[in-house]
Amino acid sequence: MAKVKIICTRTVVSTKPVEVEKCHSLSVLDRIMEKKHLRMVLYYASMGVPEPGEVTRRRRESISDALTSFPIMTGRLARNERGQWTSKFNDAGVRMVEVRAKGSLEEWLRNVDREKELMLVYWEEMDHRPLLWSTFYVQLTEFEDGGLAIGLSCNHLLADPTSATMFLKAWADASFPGKLLQPPFFHPLLPRRSGNKKLDHKPYTSLINHYKDSIKNSMQLPANKSHTTVAFAFSDSMVRACIAMAQPIGATNRSKPSPFEALAGLFWFCISKVKGIGNELINMSICMDMRTVLGLDKGFFGNCMVYNKVHQEGFQGNNLSEAVSSIGEVVAKMDCEGIMDLIEWLEHTDDQCPLLMNDSDLICASLEAVDPFSTVFEDGNAPIRVSYYVEPVLRLGQVLIFPAKPGDGELSRVVMVTLPHDEMAKLHEDELVRRLSPTIFTDMHKIKTS
């Protein structure tokens, strides 16, 4: 076990008081995610040899400036008259955990695995006293021989990965240049504009039916404690090769799949083989950020991730191009009208709606909208590696796809895969994965011998 020691736990508040007793109503896309939580870890290389605790002190000071624009983070959860969660602005603050780790960051990254990485991002489940429970936690881990890890965790009820990353970027901006370059916006999801609804519009029933089925199937699923997580880093040229592999013979450039569609299809295809399905594909749901589709501002803070079923009827499971095409067809159908149909249905059934979503399928989430490598603090230090976790992961597993470091190329991506231990070892040896030769960030020896 790695030697990690908690130095202190403190509460950090904003530099300016908020409007006390003001509440922010959470949307139905927020509320349905209550049983999940997010964890993020950003790694920063050593910049010189500062005094012990000096980097932590500077980060602690700048976070107070950033929190001024994020009252939802320093508030606490409360129920409204309908029994729904709201965020009550009261300056209760964010819980910060300051930690020291033995050795250097480089040594840590050479041997990191899921268990060790989650030691860098503190989390507590909500207890029966929500007004005393911090909805966001920040952990600062200084490595004795150089390097820093920033961990952020929160209930998915309050933020999706895009929003959580937005705050980290604002924190960095608060240190340099000293002001927020992209302020957050806290407003409800806009209702459908009546003038824009087509007279012959038919509700997106397949999307609504998917939510009905996934809610029903997710109600009694136990968490699988034997999962492990591995990050696969694909360079620009590797992603281009994957896109080429996924294209049918004779396809035009106009019909090229996106990096997400190609990589999602690749891992759907390979994980199905790993699970012994043969020529069939396992059930999979994709998860997409709908901010752009709904015309929301980039600074919209909250949940805007929507799940949809990928259908595999009518093609062979051993055909990668058909699997990728099926993903692309579903992505194309997720337009503004269809998402508004879903939101209106969820709002209509909200009081009776169970909370845990989409865990009877393999989940493949597109985090294309996140930009964690832009979190550059005042010393010019950018993250050298980033990890995302959406917990808990149940049943078939989870795939998260997000941009890699800008210097790795425009199409470079990181794919974080969570599977049972024995399946992960098989995935690492899969012929298609090995053909692309991604860089693998984990201790594979530990996974193979678990």
Buried (B, 14 or more C-beta within 10 A) or exposed (E): EBEBEEBEEEEBBBEEEBEEEEEBBBBBBBBBBBBBBBBBBBBBBBBEEBEEBEBBEBBBEBBBBBBBBBBBBBBBBBEEEEEBBBBBBBBBBBBBBBBBBEBBBBBBBEEBBBEBBBBBBBBEEBEEEBEEBBBBBBBBBBBEBBBBBBBBBBBBBBBBBBBBBBBBBBBBBBBEEEEBEBBBEBBEBEEBEEEEEEEEEEBBEEBBEBBBBBBEBBEEEEEBEEBBBBBBBBBBBBBBBBBEBBBEEEBEEEEBBBBBBBBBBBBBBBBBBBBEEEEEBBBBBBBBBBBEBBEBEEBBBBBBBBBBBBBBEEBEBBBBBBBBBBBBEBBEEBEBBBBBBBBBBBBEBEEEBEBBBBBBBBBBBBBBBBBBBBBBBBEEBBBBBBBBBBBBBBBBBBBBBBBBBEEBBEBBBBBBBBBBBBBBBBBBEBEBBEEBEBEBBBBBEBBBEE
